[in-house]
Amino acid sequence: MDRRKFLEIPLLGLPLLVAERTFGQAKRNPIGSSLKVKMPVVVSTWDSGITANNGAWPILSKRGGALDAVEAAGRASEDEPSCCVGLAAYPDRDGNVTLDSCIMNGNGDCGGVSFLERIKHPVSVARKVMENTPHVLLSGKGAQEFAVAQGFTLEPAVLSADAEKEWKKWLEKSKYKPEINIENKKVSQAAPYFFDDGSANHDTMGTIAMDVDGKLAGMVTTSGMAFKMRGRVGDSPIIGAGLFVDNEVGAATSSGVGEEVIRICGTHTVIEQMRFGRTPEQACREAVRRVVKRDPTKAKQLQVGFLALSKTGEIGAFAIQKGFSYSVTNSQYPKGKVFAARSWF
């Protein structure tokens, strides 16, 4: 291409041109259109995001703020008995439940907690970090002490019956191997979220929302990978990895193998691609492309999905593997509706 033709290309089209020519998957996986919805709206990862949305929608539907709505979404997920979110979740390999969470508004105010034990609502602690400290992230014992000082109850250090049962079963083999999209697979009550070799998986609840005034906010809450190494922290509490929000552009969250999201600053990448002019789905696809490009062989064995909401009300998602879904709730879908994301493979 000569200089004259190069200068004729619209600036906002350059990222797409470069991406498609440098890692040619454009024809194999054509980019679809993003979903356009009415404000206010709340969007969460996975089918189980309906629970989170049900916590947020009563606030948004009454003209409440996006930040309050996403906190309520996180608390709703943390209250629901789950192997993946909240104190009923599966523990690390030493038998301790550790929780990660973050929250952010569109002005760049944010807070997070990681490696937090014995506190029921880490998302609310994350908001206290944002509002009552000069810091962004508190971890471990310090985060717990802060939570107690802020009035949170220190819960008993006991596993739920289901978590204890499955942890002891896992100890028989002590083998960890995540399975793609285990979050949405139907499994037996005898061994939920497990498969034949006894290994377990992880899950993350990410929620992004826009209120009636067009303000954006998001939150992430998780127990991380089941039976992880003690001290392991994934992308969920890290601003720019598991969550990023900018009122000028939009909001984005992620789910899947957090280490891969951290390596590319995943949600920040999505927002910056949207700033360049890409749709939410195109931006999520570019983030996925970067994960795949880093190690194509490894990428075939794992799942990472991104979900984004633009300031104009467009929603889009993209994942490495098929099976990633997201839940949308607004006046069009007051009971929530689940959509399937497109995928690289």
C-alpha positions as CSV (number, residue, x, y, z in Angstrom):
1,M,0.0,0.0,0.0
2,D,1.4,3.4,-1.0
3,R,1.4,6.5,1.2
4,R,-1.5,8.1,-0.6
5,K,-3.8,5.1,-0.2
6,F,-2.7,4.7,3.4
7,L,-3.7,8.3,4.2
8,E,-7.1,7.7,2.6
9,I,-8.0,5.0,5.3
10,P,-10.2,6.5,8.0
11,L,-8.3,6.6,11.3
12,L,-10.9,4.6,13.2
13,G,-10.7,1.8,10.7
14,L,-7.0,1.2,11.2
15,P,-7.2,-1.1,14.3
16,L,-9.6,-3.5,12.4
17,L,-7.4,-3.5,9.3
18,V,-4.2,-4.3,11.2
19,A,-5.8,-6.9,13.4
20,E,-7.4,-8.8,10.6
21,R,-4.2,-8.8,8.4
22,T,-1.8,-9.7,11.2
23,F,-3.7,-12.6,12.6
24,G,-6.1,-13.6,9.8
25,Q,-9.2,-15.0,11.4
26,A,-11.7,-12.4,9.9
27,K,-13.2,-14.7,7.3
28,R,-13.3,-17.7,9.5
29,N,-15.1,-15.9,12.3
30,P,-16.9,-12.9,10.9
31,I,-17.8,-10.2,13.4
32,G,-21.4,-9.9,14.2
33,S,-23.4,-6.8,15.2
34,S,-23.7,-5.8,18.8
35,L,-27.1,-5.9,20.5
36,K,-28.7,-2.4,21.0
37,V,-30.9,-2.0,24.1
38,K,-32.8,0.6,26.0
39,M,-31.4,2.3,29.1
40,P,-31.3,1.6,31.9
41,V,-29.8,-1.8,31.5
42,V,-27.8,-4.4,33.5
43,V,-25.8,-7.1,32.0
44,S,-24.0,-10.0,33.7
45,T,-21.8,-12.9,32.7
46,W,-23.3,-16.4,32.2
47,D,-26.9,-17.7,32.5
48,S,-26.5,-17.4,36.3
49,G,-26.2,-13.7,35.7
50,I,-30.0,-13.5,35.9
51,T,-29.6,-13.8,39.7
52,A,-27.3,-10.8,39.7
53,N,-29.5,-8.9,37.4
54,N,-32.5,-9.5,39.6
55,G,-30.6,-7.8,42.4
56,A,-29.8,-4.8,40.3
57,W,-32.9,-4.2,38.2
58,P,-35.3,-3.0,41.1
59,I,-32.8,-0.2,41.6
60,L,-32.3,0.7,38.0
61,S,-36.0,0.5,37.2
62,K,-36.8,3.1,39.9
63,R,-34.2,5.5,38.4
64,G,-31.5,4.5,40.9
65,G,-27.8,4.8,40.2
66,A,-25.7,2.3,38.4
67,L,-23.2,2.0,41.2
68,D,-25.9,1.0,43.7
69,A,-27.3,-1.4,41.2
70,V,-24.1,-3.3,40.5
71,E,-23.3,-3.6,44.2
72,A,-26.8,-5.1,44.7
73,A,-26.1,-7.5,41.9
74,G,-22.9,-8.7,43.6
75,R,-24.6,-9.1,46.9
76,A,-27.4,-11.2,45.3
77,S,-24.8,-13.5,43.8
78,E,-22.9,-13.7,47.0
79,D,-26.1,-14.6,48.9
80,E,-27.0,-17.5,46.6
81,P,-25.5,-20.9,47.6
82,S,-22.9,-21.5,45.0
83,C,-19.6,-23.3,44.5
84,C,-18.2,-20.3,42.8
85,V,-19.3,-17.1,44.5
86,G,-19.5,-16.2,48.2
87,L,-18.7,-18.1,51.4
88,A,-20.5,-21.3,50.4
89,A,-18.0,-21.6,47.5
90,Y,-15.4,-24.3,47.1
91,P,-12.2,-23.7,49.0
92,D,-8.5,-23.5,48.0
93,R,-6.5,-26.7,48.2
94,D,-5.9,-26.1,51.9
95,G,-9.6,-25.9,52.7
96,N,-10.0,-22.2,53.0
97,V,-12.6,-20.1,51.1
98,T,-11.0,-16.9,49.8
99,L,-12.9,-14.2,48.0
100,D,-12.0,-11.5,45.4
101,S,-14.1,-8.6,44.3
102,C,-13.9,-5.1,42.8
103,I,-16.3,-2.3,41.9
104,M,-15.9,0.8,39.7
105,N,-17.8,3.7,38.4
106,G,-17.5,5.6,35.1
107,N,-15.4,8.4,36.7
108,G,-12.6,6.1,37.5
109,D,-13.4,5.7,41.2
110,C,-12.7,2.1,42.1
111,G,-11.9,-0.3,44.9
112,G,-11.2,-4.0,45.3
113,V,-10.4,-6.8,47.8
114,S,-8.5,-10.0,47.3
115,F,-7.7,-13.1,49.3
116,L,-10.5,-12.0,51.7
117,E,-11.7,-14.6,54.2
118,R,-14.8,-14.9,56.4
119,I,-16.6,-11.8,55.0
120,K,-20.0,-12.5,53.4
121,H,-20.1,-9.6,50.9
122,P,-16.7,-8.8,49.5
123,V,-18.3,-6.5,46.8
124,S,-19.5,-4.2,49.6
125,V,-16.1,-4.2,51.2
126,A,-14.7,-3.3,47.8
127,R,-17.0,-0.3,47.7
128,K,-15.9,0.8,51.1
129,V,-12.2,0.6,49.9
130,M,-13.2,2.9,47.0
131,E,-15.1,5.4,49.2
132,N,-13.3,5.4,52.5
133,T,-9.6,4.9,51.7
134,P,-7.0,6.5,49.4
135,H,-6.3,3.0,48.0
136,V,-7.6,0.8,45.3
137,L,-6.9,-2.7,46.5
138,L,-6.7,-4.3,49.9
139,S,-5.7,-7.9,50.4
140,G,-5.7,-10.8,52.9
141,K,-5.7,-10.1,56.6
142,G,-5.5,-6.3,56.1
143,A,-8.7,-6.5,53.9
144,Q,-10.4,-8.5,56.6
145,E,-9.4,-6.1,59.4
146,F,-10.6,-3.2,57.3
147,A,-14.0,-4.9,56.7
148,V,-14.5,-5.6,60.4
149,A,-13.6,-2.0,61.2
150,Q,-16.2,-0.9,58.6
151,G,-18.9,-2.9,60.5
152,F,-18.9,-6.2,58.5
153,T,-19.4,-9.4,60.5
154,L,-16.6,-11.9,60.7
155,E,-18.3,-15.1,59.8
156,P,-17.3,-18.6,61.1
157,A,-14.5,-20.3,59.3
158,V,-16.4,-23.3,58.2
159,L,-17.1,-24.9,54.8
160,S,-20.6,-25.5,53.5
161,A,-21.6,-29.2,53.6
162,D,-21.3,-29.4,49.8
163,A,-17.9,-27.6,49.6
164,E,-16.4,-29.8,52.4
165,K,-17.7,-33.0,50.6
166,E,-16.2,-32.0,47.3
167,W,-12.9,-30.7,48.8
168,K,-12.4,-34.1,50.5
169,K,-13.2,-35.8,47.3
170,W,-10.7,-33.7,45.4
171,L,-8.0,-34.4,48.0
172,E,-8.1,-38.1,47.0
173,K,-6.5,-37.1,43.7
174,S,-5.3,-33.6,44.3
175,K,-5.6,-32.9,40.6
176,Y,-6.6,-29.6,39.0
177,K,-7.6,-29.2,35.4
178,P,-10.2,-26.6,34.5
179,E,-12.9,-27.6,32.0
180,I,-14.2,-25.2,29.4
181,N,-17.6,-23.7,30.2
182,I,-18.2,-25.9,33.2
183,E,-20.2,-22.9,34.5
184,N,-23.1,-23.6,32.1
185,K,-23.0,-27.4,32.0
186,K,-25.7,-29.5,33.6
187,V,-24.0,-31.8,36.2
188,S,-25.3,-34.2,38.8
189,Q,-26.2,-33.1,42.3
190,A,-23.7,-35.7,43.6
191,A,-20.8,-33.9,42.0
192,P,-21.7,-30.4,40.9
193,Y,-19.1,-28.5,38.8
194,F,-16.9,-31.6,38.6
195,F,-16.1,-34.1,35.9
196,D,-14.7,-37.6,35.5
197,D,-11.1,-37.1,36.7
198,G,-12.2,-35.4,39.9
199,S,-11.0,-31.9,38.9
200,A,-12.9,-28.7,39.5
201,N,-13.4,-25.4,37.8
202,H,-13.9,-21.8,38.6
203,D,-16.4,-19.1,37.9
204,T,-16.8,-15.3,38.1
205,M,-19.8,-13.1,38.2
206,G,-19.2,-9.9,36.4
207,T,-21.9,-7.2,36.1
208,I,-22.0,-4.0,34.2
209,A,-24.8,-1.5,34.1
210,M,-26.0,1.9,32.8
211,D,-28.6,3.9,34.7
212,V,-31.3,6.3,33.3
213,D,-28.8,9.2,33.4
214,G,-26.4,7.3,31.2
215,K,-23.8,6.7,34.0
216,L,-21.9,3.4,34.0
217,A,-20.7,1.1,36.7
218,G,-19.5,-2.4,37.1
219,M,-18.5,-5.1,39.7
220,V,-16.9,-8.5,39.8
221,T,-17.2,-11.1,42.6
222,T,-15.7,-14.6,42.8
223,S,-14.2,-17.3,44.9
224,G,-11.7,-17.9,42.1
225,M,-10.5,-21.3,41.0
226,A,-11.7,-24.2,43.1
227,F,-8.8,-25.9,44.9
228,K,-6.4,-23.2,43.8
229,M,-3.0,-22.7,45.4
230,R,-3.4,-20.8,48.6
231,G,-2.8,-17.1,47.9
232,R,-3.7,-17.3,44.3
233,V,-5.5,-14.2,43.0
234,G,-7.0,-14.0,39.5
235,D,-8.2,-11.1,37.4
236,S,-11.4,-10.5,39.2
237,P,-10.3,-7.8,41.8
238,I,-7.8,-6.2,39.4
239,I,-9.0,-3.0,37.7
240,G,-8.2,-3.1,34.0
241,A,-8.1,-6.9,34.0
242,G,-11.5,-8.3,35.3
243,L,-13.3,-4.9,35.1
244,F,-12.9,-1.5,33.6
245,V,-15.5,1.4,33.3
246,D,-15.3,4.7,31.5
247,N,-18.3,7.0,31.2
248,E,-16.9,8.4,27.9
249,V,-16.8,4.9,26.3
250,G,-18.5,2.0,28.2
251,A,-17.9,-0.8,30.6
252,A,-16.4,-4.2,30.2
253,T,-15.9,-7.4,32.3
254,S,-14.5,-10.8,31.8
255,S,-14.8,-14.5,32.9
256,G,-12.6,-17.5,32.5
257,V,-8.9,-18.2,33.2
258,G,-7.9,-15.0,35.0
259,E,-4.2,-15.4,34.4
260,E,-4.7,-15.0,30.7
261,V,-6.9,-11.9,31.2
262,I,-4.3,-10.3,33.4
263,R,-1.5,-10.9,30.8
264,I,-3.3,-8.6,28.3
265,C,-5.0,-6.2,30.7
266,G,-8.2,-7.6,29.2
267,T,-11.0,-5.2,30.0
268,H,-8.8,-2.1,29.6
269,T,-8.0,-3.4,26.1
270,V,-11.7,-3.8,25.4
271,I,-12.5,-0.2,26.5
272,E,-9.6,1.2,24.5
273,Q,-10.7,-0.6,21.4
274,M,-14.2,0.8,21.8
275,R,-12.6,4.2,22.2
276,F,-11.0,3.7,18.8
277,G,-14.4,3.2,17.3
278,R,-15.0,-0.6,17.5
279,T,-18.3,-2.0,18.6
280,P,-18.4,-3.9,21.9
281,E,-18.3,-7.2,20.1
282,Q,-15.4,-6.2,17.9
283,A,-13.5,-4.9,20.9
284,C,-14.1,-8.1,22.9
285,R,-13.0,-10.1,19.9
286,E,-9.7,-8.1,19.7
287,A,-9.0,-8.9,23.3
288,V,-9.7,-12.6,22.6
289,R,-7.4,-12.5,19.6
290,R,-4.6,-11.3,21.8
291,V,-5.1,-14.1,24.2
292,V,-5.1,-16.7,21.4
293,K,-2.2,-15.2,19.6
294,R,0.0,-15.4,22.7
295,D,-0.2,-19.2,22.8
296,P,-2.6,-20.7,20.2
297,T,-2.1,-24.3,21.3
298,K,-2.8,-23.4,24.9
299,A,-5.8,-21.3,24.0
300,K,-7.6,-24.4,22.5
301,Q,-7.6,-25.8,26.0
302,L,-9.1,-22.9,28.0
303,Q,-11.9,-20.4,28.0
304,V,-11.8,-16.6,28.4
305,G,-14.8,-14.5,27.6
306,F,-15.3,-10.7,27.5
307,L,-18.5,-8.8,27.8
308,A,-18.9,-5.0,27.1
309,L,-21.6,-2.3,27.2
310,S,-21.1,1.0,25.3
311,K,-22.3,4.4,26.4
312,T,-24.8,4.3,23.6
313,G,-26.5,1.1,24.8
314,E,-24.8,-1.5,22.6
315,I,-23.9,-4.9,24.2
316,G,-21.4,-7.3,22.8
317,A,-19.4,-10.3,23.9
318,F,-16.8,-12.7,22.5
319,A,-15.0,-15.8,23.8
320,I,-12.3,-18.2,22.9
321,Q,-14.6,-21.2,23.0
322,K,-18.3,-21.7,22.3
323,G,-20.6,-21.7,25.3
324,F,-20.0,-18.3,26.9
325,S,-23.2,-16.5,27.6
326,Y,-24.5,-13.3,29.2
327,S,-27.7,-12.2,30.7
328,V,-29.5,-8.9,29.9
329,T,-32.2,-7.2,32.0
330,N,-34.0,-3.9,31.1
331,S,-37.5,-2.8,30.2
332,Q,-37.4,-4.9,27.0
333,Y,-36.3,-8.0,29.1
334,P,-37.7,-7.3,32.6
335,K,-37.3,-11.0,33.6
336,G,-33.9,-11.2,32.0
337,K,-32.8,-12.8,28.7
338,V,-29.7,-14.9,28.0
339,F,-27.7,-14.5,24.9
340,A,-24.9,-16.6,23.5
341,A,-21.6,-15.0,22.7
342,R,-19.7,-15.7,19.4
343,S,-16.4,-17.4,19.7
344,W,-12.9,-17.8,18.1
345,F,-13.0,-21.5,17.8
